[in-house]
Amino acid sequence: MATIKIKQVRSRINCPKDQKRTLDALGLRKLGRVVELESNPAVLGMVNKVKHLISVEQ
């Protein structure tokens, strides 16, 4: 499967609790951290939920 790189670019401060949990599930716990994950429907759904806090590279 294809992989995507996800980088947290905005702070999680004042975000709803479910968005904070989504960032944790993606492995993003600090600002500026980059993770590489497989591109599957579950990950893409999480990315869509917090798209205003992250940047995505193919």
Secondary structure per residue as TSV (DSSP state, phi and psi in degrees):
chain	resnum	aa	ss	phi	psi
A	1	M	-	360.0	158.1
A	2	A	-	-74.5	152.7
A	3	T	E	-114.9	154.5
A	4	I	E	-127.5	148.1
A	5	K	E	-102.5	129.1
A	6	I	E	-119.6	130.1
A	7	K	E	-124.8	131.9
A	8	Q	E	-81.3	122.4
A	9	V	-	-115.5	-13.1
A	10	R	S	-127.2	154.2
A	11	S	-	-72.5	152.1
A	12	R	-	-88.6	-0.9
A	13	I	T	-62.8	136.3
A	14	N	T	67.3	15.5
A	15	C	-	-88.1	152.3
A	16	P	-	-61.1	156.4
A	17	K	H	-60.7	-36.5
A	18	D	H	-66.9	-32.5
A	19	Q	H	-71.9	-35.8
A	20	K	H	-63.7	-41.5
A	21	R	H	-65.7	-35.1
A	22	T	H	-65.8	-42.6
A	23	L	H	-61.2	-41.3
A	24	D	H	-62.0	-41.7
A	25	A	H	-65.4	-30.8
A	26	L	H	-78.4	-13.2
A	27	G	T	92.0	16.6
A	28	L	-	-104.2	102.8
A	29	R	-	-113.0	-13.0
A	30	K	S	-133.8	152.3
A	31	L	T	-65.4	133.1
A	32	G	T	90.2	-4.7
A	33	R	-	-75.0	143.3
A	34	V	E	-119.5	134.0
A	35	V	E	-126.7	151.2
A	36	E	E	-116.6	118.5
A	37	L	E	-127.0	158.2
A	38	E	E	-71.1	143.4
A	39	S	-	-86.4	94.8
A	40	N	-	-128.4	167.9
A	41	P	H	-57.2	-34.9
A	42	A	H	-66.0	-47.0
A	43	V	H	-66.6	-41.8
A	44	L	H	-64.5	-33.8
A	45	G	H	-66.0	-40.8
A	46	M	H	-66.7	-39.7
A	47	V	H	-61.4	-42.2
A	48	N	H	-63.4	-33.7
A	49	K	H	-69.3	-34.2
A	50	V	T	-117.5	31.4
A	51	K	T	-62.7	-21.7
A	52	H	T	-80.1	-8.6
A	53	L	T	-108.0	-9.8
A	54	I	E	-130.3	167.2
A	55	S	E	-125.5	146.5
A	56	V	E	-124.1	134.4
A	57	E	E	-119.3	143.8
A	58	Q	-	-77.3	360.0
